[in-house]
């Protein structure tokens, strides 16, 4: 059971990250060019592709895409916090004198942001996994495993 949950998490995480990573940076400050409608379309296509070979309904696929879309929107502020943290770390490392306490505080803040992101994404994975039946999740992982074996075990 834990293995199935882990595999579901890995697949959905990969889908969301691939979608998020597909957005081009439009500004030099690292903020994303964000079109909610385009993001939703991309999510729906990725979910549809990920669930090919299962008997997941269009309604289930839509629910999963909506869950992932809401998660991406919720995680946007965390992305912004990570960007600011990186800038602060770069500034601290380029200062005339390195302040170990400041560096440690920035590291701890980065871990807090990472933990918040992980918790939110784990909730999304659980919610998305609960949309599918056991048989659909099993069919999904059978297909997913076969695809990754075929592509040189990329993930």
C-alpha positions in Angstrom: 0.0 0.0 0.0 2.8 2.4 0.9 4.5 1.6 -2.4 1.3 2.4 -4.4 1.0 5.7 -2.6 4.6 6.5 -3.2 4.3 5.7 -6.9 1.1 7.8 -7.2 2.9 10.7 -5.5 5.8 10.4 -7.8 3.7 10.4 -11.0 1.5 13.2 -10.0 4.4 15.2 -8.7 6.2 14.7 -12.0 3.2 15.8 -13.9 2.7 18.9 -11.9 6.4 19.8 -11.9 6.6 19.2 -15.7 3.7 21.5 -16.1 5.0 24.1 -13.8 8.4 23.9 -15.4 6.9 24.4 -18.8 6.0 28.0 -18.1 8.6 30.4 -19.4 10.1 33.1 -17.2 8.8 36.4 -18.7 10.6 38.8 -16.4 14.2 39.0 -15.2 13.0 39.0 -11.6 12.0 35.4 -11.9 8.2 35.9 -11.8 6.3 33.5 -14.1 4.2 34.5 -17.1 0.9 33.2 -15.8 -2.2 32.4 -17.8 -4.6 30.4 -15.7 -6.6 29.2 -18.6 -3.5 27.9 -20.4 -2.2 26.3 -17.2 -5.5 24.5 -16.8 -5.4 23.2 -20.4 -1.9 22.0 -19.9 -2.8 20.2 -16.6 -5.8 18.6 -18.2 -3.7 17.3 -21.2 -1.0 15.9 -18.8 -3.6 14.3 -16.6 -5.3 12.8 -19.6 -2.0 11.5 -20.9 -1.0 10.1 -17.5 -4.3 8.2 -17.2 -4.3 6.8 -20.7 -4.8 3.1 -20.4 -7.0 3.3 -17.3 -10.8 3.5 -17.4 -10.7 6.9 -15.6 -13.7 9.0 -16.7 -13.5 12.5 -18.1 -15.0 13.7 -14.8 -12.3 12.0 -12.8 -9.6 13.5 -15.0 -11.1 16.9 -14.7 -11.3 16.6 -10.9 -7.6 15.6 -10.7 -6.6 18.5 -13.1 -8.7 20.9 -10.9 -7.0 19.6 -7.7 -3.5 20.1 -9.3 -4.5 23.5 -10.7 -5.6 24.7 -7.3 -2.4 23.3 -5.8 -0.3 25.1 -8.3 -2.1 28.4 -7.5 -1.7 27.8 -3.8 2.0 27.1 -4.1 2.7 30.3 -6.2 3.4 32.4 -3.0 5.8 29.7 -1.9 7.6 29.9 -5.2 7.9 33.7 -4.7 9.3 33.1 -1.2 11.9 30.7 -2.6 13.0 33.3 -5.2 13.4 35.9 -2.4 15.3 33.4 -0.2 17.7 32.7 -3.1 18.3 36.4 -3.6 18.9 36.9 0.1 21.3 34.0 0.2 23.2 35.4 -2.7 23.4 38.8 -1.1 24.6 37.3 2.2 27.3 35.2 0.5 28.5 38.2 -1.5 28.7 40.6 1.5 32.1 41.8 2.5 31.8 39.6 5.7 29.9 36.4 5.8 27.5 36.3 8.7 27.1 32.6 9.7 23.9 33.3 11.8 22.3 35.0 8.8 23.2 32.2 6.5 21.8 29.7 9.0 18.6 31.7 9.3 18.2 31.8 5.5 18.8 28.0 5.3 16.2 27.3 8.0 13.7 29.6 6.2 14.3 27.6 3.0 13.6 24.4 4.8 10.4 25.8 6.2 9.3 26.9 2.7 10.2 23.5 1.4 8.2 21.7 4.2 5.2 23.9 3.5 5.4 23.1 -0.2 5.7 19.4 0.5 2.7 19.4 2.8 0.5 21.2 0.3 1.6 18.9 -2.5 1.1 15.8 -0.5 -2.4 16.8 0.3 -3.0 17.3 -3.4 -1.6 13.9 -4.2 -3.9 12.3 -1.6 -6.9 14.1 -2.9 -6.1 13.2 -6.5 -5.4 9.6 -5.6 -8.8 9.4 -3.8 -10.6 10.4 -7.1 -9.5 7.1 -8.7 -10.5 3.6 -7.8 -8.0 1.0 -6.6 -8.2 -0.6 -10.0 -7.6 2.7 -11.9 -4.6 3.4 -9.7 -3.2 0.0 -10.3 -3.7 0.3 -14.1 -2.1 3.7 -14.0 1.0 2.4 -12.2 1.3 -0.6 -14.5 1.3 1.8 -17.5 3.6 4.3 -15.8 6.1 1.6 -14.8 6.1 0.2 -18.4 6.7 3.7 -19.8 9.5 4.4 -17.5 11.2 1.1 -18.2 10.8 1.8 -21.9 12.4 5.3 -21.5 15.4 4.1 -19.5 13.9 4.3 -16.0 13.9 8.1 -15.8 12.1 8.4 -12.6 
